Amino acid sequence: MELNANISAVVTGGASGLGEATARKLAALGVKVGIIDMNEEKGQALAKELGGAFAKVNVTSDEEVARGFAELRAAIGQERLLIN
């Protein structure tokens, strides 16, 4: 699969650590990145830096996950959606 601007990706735990590194790498390849994390301050800052979107989500809640994905789909689209 070629990673480029035709791809949208959602990175869970994307505000720090391996998730942040993954989000940065994908964005560097042109992928539209959505970040899901509980840390709103870091998540918003990183999404802004990468030109992506952020959703504060507790992944233990099905309702929050559904809401977060809906927000990110609206913000970054989903021509082809990768989920990490």
N, C-alpha and C positions, 0 to 999 in steps of 0.2 A: 504494500500500500504506500502510495506517495503521500507524504504529509505536506500540506500547503494550505492556502487560504480557502480552499473548498471544503476543508475539514473543520468541524467544531469538536472540542474536547472538553469533558468535565473531569476535573481532578479533585477527588475527595481528599481532605486533609491537605489542601493545596496552599495553605498560608505559611507553612514552615517545613523544614526538613526535606525528606525525599519528595513529598508532594510539591513543595515550592520548586525544587530542582526540576521536577517533571514539567511543571507549568512553564517555567522559564525556557526549558529546552523546546517544548512544543511551540511556544510563542516565537522563539528565534527561528523556527522553521516556517513561520507564517500561519500556523494554526490559530483559529479563534478559540481562546481559552476561557472556560468558566471555572471558577474556584468555589468549592464547597468547604466550609470550615466553621468552627465555633468561634474562632478569634476574629471578630468583626473588624477591629482596627487594622491588624496585619493583612487580612484578606482584602479589605477595600483598598488599602494602599498598594498591594501587589497587583490587583486587578487593574487599577488605574495606570500603574507603571507599564503593564503589559498590553494595555489597550483591550482588556478583557472585561469580564463581569464577575460579580461576587454574590453569593447567597449564603447567609448564615443558616446553617442546618445542623440539627442534632441527628446524626444518621441512625440513631436507635428509634426514631419516630418515623413510621411510614408516612404520616401526614406531612411532616416537615420535608422529607425527601421528595415527595411528590410536588410540594409547593416550590422547593428549591429548583428542581429540574424544570418546572414550568417557567419560573423566572428566568433561568439561564437560557432556555430555548428561545424565549421572547427577546432576550438581549443579544445572543450570539448566533441564533439560527441553528439549523441542524441538517444542512445538506447531507453530510455524513457525520454521524456522531460517534466519537470514541469515548468510552467511559473507563476511567482508571479507578 
